[in-house]
Amino acid sequence: MPETSPPSSVLHRRDLLGLATGGLLGCSFGSFGLPDLLRAGDRRRGSSRKSVVFVHLDGGPPQHETVDPKPFAPAEIRGEFGSIASAVPGLAVGELMPKFARAADRFVVIRSLTESVGRHDGFQCQSGFSAKDLESLGGRPALGSVVSKLQGSPDDVVPTFVDAMQGRPLARHSARPGFLGPAHKPFRPDLSALFERPLEPGMVQELARRGGNHTTSLRLNSELSSRRLDDRTALLRQIDRFRREVDRSGMMDAMDRFGEQAVAILVSGALADALDLDQVPEAERRRYLTNARVTDDWFTTADRPNATLKFLLARRLVEADVRVVSLSLSDFDTHSGNFLRMRQTLPLLDHGLTTFVADLDERGLLDDTLVVAWGEFGRTPKINGKAGRDHWPRVGPALLAGGGLRTGQVIGATDRFAGEITSRPVTYKDVFATIYQHLGLDPHAVTLTDPTGRPQYLLDAGTPLSEV
């Protein structure tokens, strides 16, 4: 008798072929990338099913044009834009963020983020640490990789950690698992068919040096013809072959569990469905889109107007029970043309972020989902000769929403130029301590074992924000 199971769990030829031809989708059983992501040893399921969404403002957002305008500063400091009042008394924001201004009571605004390591790879925004920390042991893991290790399960039918970042964060490999190894890499779908973001030549070379392992697809290997797809035994033989290859490489010897989860992910269809925006009703898509259109002066390194759909993807991934999601918005690295770039990019952040938070709230997901929007650092108070703002690690902005936080407040303040912190400095590790608290993990009590067998606390510093 053939096996029977609920319709959502049946391995039909059309289902797998659909994944194979889905454009933005793809797990290459050819490299068996998906089990690599799921190789998790004796992971234990946590009781918490709370989620985190990182919105990486690629390049480092300017505090002056976002949430710390200085309307009374000299023109070479305040820039071209004015400020507008918000729903939070005493909080003014840049004029390019009117939707955020109206929804500011849903957010915690941090104006005093500090202790940036000053690197563009964005790893600090994924972990709280410098990329050099424990570098000799493989480096610290990103938070999503930590959650995969501590709270993921081989029974999950979606990955714990999905990195949907594009552009510079992809090139700089920000969401890396560090000393936890490839078992806890994020699932990184190739979204380039949906979101165009040409890379600078140096980044193209960097990706070429890394080879084909910087993205993961759900596409089945071409060896699996339609005749063989219906043959479950043949599919398992494929899994066994790749298990042996992995074993020979010395990576791990527990492939059965991860192969099973890889198949479970493909069979359930939950991840593929979440990433398939063709399934989204048109009205729902339109809600996330703006009226912006690409103009002749649009910067090639900036996201296109449809980048707001990244927020829709994030919401669908959270609904599918992905625990940690990362997305990015480019390009905030404004060494030149800061004001033109912000005219193109800030309306996308303004619309996408506020729509996302409102949508989560309407669906009853906001209290369980902590949203963090930030970048590698802030920008210089003084505008340079190319009408740009350069890197400024001393202070930058951050926005938090959801997660049961006490929103509608501003934390920290800067001087009249937004160049120095005058009250309540907040470090990246403080924010990560707050995130871990949301996830039900005490970062100063829970440890991970590094490759030498020594325990490493999730954080070596940082205090949860008492205000929230």
N, C-alpha and C positions, 0 to 999 in steps of 0.2 A: 504494500500500500504506500503511495506517495505521502510525504509529510504534508500536513496542512497547518496553517497558522492564520492569524488575523490578516486582513488585506494589507495593512500597513507594514507587515513583516515579511511578505512573500517576495522572494528573489526572482522577479520576472525579467525576461530578456529585455522587454521594452523599458523597464525601469533603469537597468544598468546602461542600456544604450542611450537612454535619455540623459543620464549623467555624462556619458562619454561625449555627447554632442552638445552639451549645454552652454558652450561659449565661455562664460566666465567661470565655469566650474572645472573641475577636473580631478583623485588620489592616484598617483601613478603607481599602480601595482608593479610597473616596470622598475621603479626605484624603491617601491614599497614605502613611500614617504609617509603615509598616514600612520601605519603601525609605529614608525620611528617616533612619531609625536606622542604615541599612546603607551610607549614602553615605560611602565611606571612602577615596576617592582611591587612591593606590598603597600600600595597606596591605601589610605583609609578614608572612608567617606565622612565628611563633617556633617554635623546636624544643620548647619547654616546653608541656605540656598540663596544667599544674597549675592548681588552682582556688582561689578565695577566697570564703568566705561571711561576710558581715557580718551580725551580729545586733545591731540597733540597739535599745537599751533606751531607749525614747522618753521624753524628759523629763529624763533624768539620774538614774541609780540611786543609792540611798543606800548608802554603804559600810558603815554600821553594821549594817544588816539583811542584808547579803549576805556579803562575804568579809573584813570588817575589824571584827568586833564588839568592843565594849569592855565586857566583863562587869563590870569593877571600877570603871567610871566612875560618876559620880552619875546618878541616875535620869533627870534632864533631858537627859542625853547618851546613855546606853546604850539608853533606850527600853523598850518593853514585852517584847521578846523576849530569850530566852536564846541561848546559843551551844552548838554541839556539836562534838565532835572529828571529824576527817576522816581519810581514808586517808593523808594526808601528815603525817608527824610535825611537831608544833608548829603546824599550821594548824587553827584553829577557824573555823567559819562560822556564819551565822545559823541558828537552829533551823528556819526555813521552807525550808531547802535540804538535806534529808537525803539525797536521791539524789545531789546534787552532792558531798556530804561523802563518800559511799561511793566515788564515782568521781573524787575529786580528783586521784588520781595520773595521770589522763589529761589534766590541764590544767596550764597555767602561770597562776598567780594573780598579777596585778599590783595591789599595794595603793598605789602611789605615782604614778598617772597625773596629769600636771600640764600646765600651760601651755594650759589650755582658754581659748578666746576668749570663752566665756560666752554663746554664742548658741544659741537653740533650733532653728535650722534643720538641725542635724546634719551640715552640709557638712564640718566638720572631721573627723567620723567616717568620711567617704567619701573624703577627700583628704589630710588632715593640715594643710590651710591654712585660714586665715580666708576667709570669703566676700568680704572686701574686697581680698584679695591679687590684684593685676593686674586689678582691677575695671574699669579703663578699657579693657582689652583683651578684656573678656568674662569675666574671672575664670579661676582655675585649673580644670583638669578634675578630676573625680572619678577615682579609681583605675580603676574599671571602664571609663571612657571612654579612659583611657590605654592599657589593655590592648587595647581595641577598635582603637585606632589602630596600636599596635605589633605586636600578635600576632594580630589578627583577620584574616580572609580572606573575600573575596567568595564563595569556594567553600563556606564554612561553611553548614550547613543548620539551625543554631540561632544566635541572636544571641550575641555575645560576652558581653554585659552585660545581666542581667535584674534589674530593680528591683521586687521584690515587696513593697515597703514600703507601709503604709497609715497613716492617721491623720496625726499632725503631720508626719512626714517627707515625706509626699505633699504636704501643704499648703505646707510650707516648701521644696519642690523641692530636696531635699538632693543627689540624685544627678545633678547637672547636668554637662554636658560642657565648660563654660567656653569658653576661646578655641578649642578644637577644633571647636566648632560643632555643629549638629544632626546632622551625619553620624555622630557618636559618642554620641548620646543613648542612654540605656539603653532596652531594651524594657521597657515598664511595663504589664503586664496589669492589667485592672480586676478585682480580687478581692473587690469589695464584696459580691457575691452569696454568697461563702463566708464572709467574715469581717466581721462588723458592728463598726464603730467609729465612732459618731456624732461629727461634728466640732463644735467650739465655734463660735458664730456668727461670730467673727472669721475663723476658718479657712474657713468656708463662703464668706464674702465674698471672701477671698483667692483661692480656687479659681475663683469666678465672674469675678474680674478677669482671671485667667489664661486663661479660655476653655476650650475642649475639648481642648487639646493636652497636658494633664498626664497623660493615660493613653493607651495604645495598645491597640487590640484586634486580633483576628485576623478580625473579621467582614468579609466581602466586601460591597461596595456593592450596594444593592438593584437598581441598574441591570443587574447581571449576573444575568439570569434563568436558570433551569435550562436553557433551550434554548441560551443563549449560553455557558454554562459549558463545554459540550462543544466549543465552537468555539475552538480555540487561537488562531486568527488574531484573532478578536474580542478575546480577552483581551490579546494583545500590542498591539492597537490601543489598548486602555484604558491600558496601560503607556506607550505612546508619547504619548498625550494628556497624562498626568500629567508625563511627562518635559518636554514643552514648557512646561507651566505652571511647573515648577520652574526651567527655564532662564530663563524670563521674569523670575522673581523674583531671578535672579542668584545663587541658592544654589550650584549646581554644574552642570557640563555632562557629567557621567559617569553619567547615569541608567541606561544600559543595564545596566551591571554590577550596580547595586543593584536594578533591577527584576528581573533574573535571580535574584538571591539571594532577593528577596522571594518570588518564585514557588517557588524551591527550598525555602524554609522551609515554605510552605504545602503543597507536594507531598510533602515527606518525611514530614510528620506528626510528627516527633520532638518539636518544641516543644509542639504541641497535646496529644500523648500525655502528655508530662511534666506538663502543667498539669491534666490530666483525672484527678481523684482517683477517679472512678467505675471506672477501670481497676485500681485498687489492691485486692488481696484484702482481705476484711474483717478477717482476723486482723492484717494489716499495719497497717491503719488503727487498729484497737483498740490496738495497741502504742503509738501516738503519742498517744492520747487519755487523759485523766485521768477520775477519777470526780467532778470538780468540777461543780457545778450553779449557775446564776445564781440569786442570792438577791435579796430585795427591796432590800437595801442595796448592790447592785452598782453601782459607779460607771459612769456612761454613757460616760465617756472611757476606760474600761479595756477591754482585749480580753476577749472571751468565752472560755469554757473550750476551745472548739474551735480557738483560735488555735495550739495546739500542732501542728496540721496544717500550719502554715506551714513547720515544720522538715521535714516529709515532702515538701512541695513543693520545698524547697531540695535535698533529697537527690536527688529525681527530676531536677531541673534539672542538677545536677552529673553524674548518670549520663548525661544527654543531651548532655554535653560543653559546657554553658554554663560560661564561665570565671570570671565574677564574678557572685555572687548577693547581693542585699541583702534582708533581711526585718526587720520591727520587731515589738516587743512593747510595748504601752501598758498603763498609764500610770504612768510613774515621776515625773511632775512633781507631787510630793506637798507642795504648800504647805499643804494641810490634809488631815487624815485619813490621815496617812502609814501608820499601823499597820493600819488596815482595808484600805487599798489594797494594802499588801504581802501581807496575808492572801489577797487575791484574785489578785494577779499573780505573786508569787514562786513559788508552787507550779507555775504554768504554765511559767515559765522553768526551774525545777528539773527538771521532767519532760521538757519539750521538748528542752532543750539536751543533757541527758545521754543521752536516747534517740537523738538525732541523731548524737552522736559515737560511741556504741556501734554504731549501724547502719552508719555509714561504715566503721568498723573491720571489722565482720563482712563487708562487701562488698569489702574490699580498697581502699577509696577514701580512707582517712584520711590516709595519708602524703602523698598528692598534694593534699589539701584542707586549707587553713589556715582555721580558724574563729576569728573575732574577735568577742567580745561585749562591748559597752561603750556608753556614752552620752555626752551632751554635757559632763557634769561630774558631780561628786559632790553630796552634800547637806550642809547645815550640821550641825555637831556638836550644837548646842543646838536642842532641840525648841521650836517657836514656840507661841503661845497657841492656835492652831487644831490642835494636835497634829500639826503638819506639820514638814517640814524644807525649808528654802529652798535656793536655788542656792549651790553652793560650788565655784567654778572652781579653787581651790588644789589640790585633790586629789580623785581619784575612783578607782573600781575598773575593772579590765579582766580578761577571761578569754581565754586563747588555747588552742587545741587543734589537734591534727593537724599537717600540714605537715612531718612529720619532726622536730618540735621535741623537745627534751629536757624532758619534762613531769614533773609531780610535784614542782614547786618553787614557791616564793613569791619574788617580786621586790619589794623595797621595803618600807618600814615607816613607820608614822605615830606621832605622840605618843599619849598616853593618852586623848585625846579624838577621835582620827582626824580632826583638823583641820589638822595641819601635817605635812609630810614630814620624817622624821628620817634616812632613808637611802635611797639609790638612786632619785632621781627619774627617772621615765620620761616622755618627751614623746610626743605623738601622732605626731610625725615619726619618733621612734625606732621606734615600732611599724610605721609605714608603710615605713621602711627595711628592717625585717625582712620585711615582706610582699613588697616588691619583690625582695628577695634570694631568697625562696621562688619567685618567678616567673621567676627567672633574669635579672633586670634590675638593673643597677647604677644607683641613682637619682642618683648624683653623677657619672656619666659619660654616661648616656643623656640626650639632649635632645629637646625638641619645639620646633617653630618656631612662634612666636606670630604674630599678624596683621601685625606690623611687620617680620617677617622675621628677628627675633632669636631665637637659641636659648635655651630655658629648660630648665634641669635638672629632672628629675622631682621632686626635693626640693632645697631650698636649705639644709637642715640635717637633723640626725637621724643616728643611728648604729644599725645593727642590734644587737639585744639579744645581747650576748656570752654570756649565760647559757644561751641556748637553741640 
